[in-house]
């Protein structure tokens, strides 16, 4: 029998493996921060800060639901601290309701099933509707730019995106039942 790794011993005493913790929960924390309003880079930074904070204090990995809630709360507090230091106002008015809704939608897998449903539902949209949504949400294009690319009016682009989002909402809700 080999001697235990001296670096692993402190983590064994706390009841969790930090590598497994990060691998298991990192994507969910990042998605949660994005849902709060972080851009990709800020979500990445705050996700790293969340795990650093967890690793620097006593932590017990009791069960996935408790761990997820604790990581979300830590990430949220770091997000609020960052917003205050930056002098920004946070748009999340009812944090408890946001957190309940996030937990309901993200489920046990931190949103992986939801993302799979979204990808599947996107294929059911027309090419034009999918292009409009991709331009808006992936490329941050303006409604005028989308309208020009699709050769429609800006009101036509707005209506196209509203209908596409409604289709996606209904499709995802069916898949998640």
N, C-alpha and C positions, 0 to 999 in steps of 0.2 A: 504494500500500500504506500502511495506517495504522500508526502507532506502537503497539507493544504496551502494554496497560494496565500501569501501574507496579505496581499491587497484585497482578496475576496473575503477574508475573514470578517472585517467590520460590517460588510453588507449582509453576510449570512446571519449575523447576530441581529440585524434589524428586520430580517424576514423578507427581503426582496433582493432581486438581482437588478442593478441599475441599467445594465445593457438591455435586458429583456423589457424592463419598464419603458425605456425610451423607444425601443423597437415597436412595442405594442401600442403605445399611446401617443407617439409624436404626431402622426398624421391627424388624429382627432383634435389635439390641442391646436394645431395649425389651422384646421378648418374652422374651429370655434372662433379663433381670433379673426379669421377672415370674415366670418359672419358678423362679428362685432364691428367691423369696418376697417380693419387693418389692410394695408396693401400687402402684397406678397413679401416684400423685404422686411417690413415691420413685423408681420406675422412670424417670419422665420426667426428674427431676432428675439421676439418675446417668447417664442416657443423654447428657444435655447435658454433664455433667462428663467423660464418656468422650471425646466429640469435642473438647472443649476441651483435654484432656490430649494427644490425638493431634496437634492443630494446634500445640501449643506445643513440640513436640520433633521431631527429624528422623524422617521416616516415608517409606517407599517402598511404594507400592501395587503389589506384585509380581504377585499374582493373587488372584482372589476368595477362594479357600480360605485362603490365608495372611492376607489382610486380615481375613476373618471371625474367624479364630482369634485374631489379635492384638487385635481389638476386644473379643472375648469375654473375653480374659485381662485387658485393661485394665478393662473393666466389672466383672469379678469382683473384682479387687484394690480398686477403689473401693468396691464393695459391702462387702467385708470390713472396710475401713477405717471405713466409715460404721457398721457394726455394732459394731465395737470402741469407737468414740467414744460410741455410744449405750449401751454396756454390754450389748448383746444377744448371745445365743449363736446362732451360725449352725447351722441344722439340716442342712446339706449335709455329710455325713460323708466321703464318698468323692468328692472334687471331680473327679478324673480320670474316674471312671466316669460321673458326672453330665454332664461335658463331652462324653464319647464318645457317650452316649445322646442328648444334645441335638443334636450334629452329625449323628447318624444320622437322627433324626426331623425335624430342621429342614431338613436337606438343603442344596441349593445356593441355595434361595430364602428362607432364614431363616424357614421355616415357613408360607409363603403357601399352598403346595399342601396342607399339613396342615390349615390353617384352612378351605380350600375343602372338603376332605373332611369335616371336622367339621360344617360348615354343611349339607352335603348329607345326611350321616348323621342329623343332628338332625331332618330332615324325615321320616325313617322311623320315628321314635318316636311313641308315642301322645301325644295332647294332654296327658294327665295326667302322663306320664313327662317330657315336655318341660317342662311347667310346674313340676314338682318340681325338676328340675335347674336351671332358670332361677332359681327362688326361692332355691335353695341357693347357687349359684355366682355369680349376678349380683347378687342382693339380699342375700346372706349371711343368709338366714332360717334360723331354728333348725328342727330336725326336728319339734318340736312345732307350730311355726307352719305348716309345710308340711302336716303331718297335719291340722290344723284346717281349712286352706284346701281340702284335698282330701276332707275328711270321712272320714278313715281314722285308724287308730291310728298311734302313732309308730313302732311296729315295721313296720306296713304301709308307711309312708313310707320307712323305711330299706330295706326289701326292694325297693320300687318303684325307688328310686334306684340300688341295687346292680345290679338287672337292667338298668336303662336304661344305666348306665355300661358294663356288660359288652357290651350290644348295640352301643354306640358304639365300644368298643374293637375288637370283631370287624369292624364295618363299616369303620372307618378302616384297619385292618390289611389288609383285602381291597383297598381302594382304593389303598393306598400300595405294593402289590406291583408 
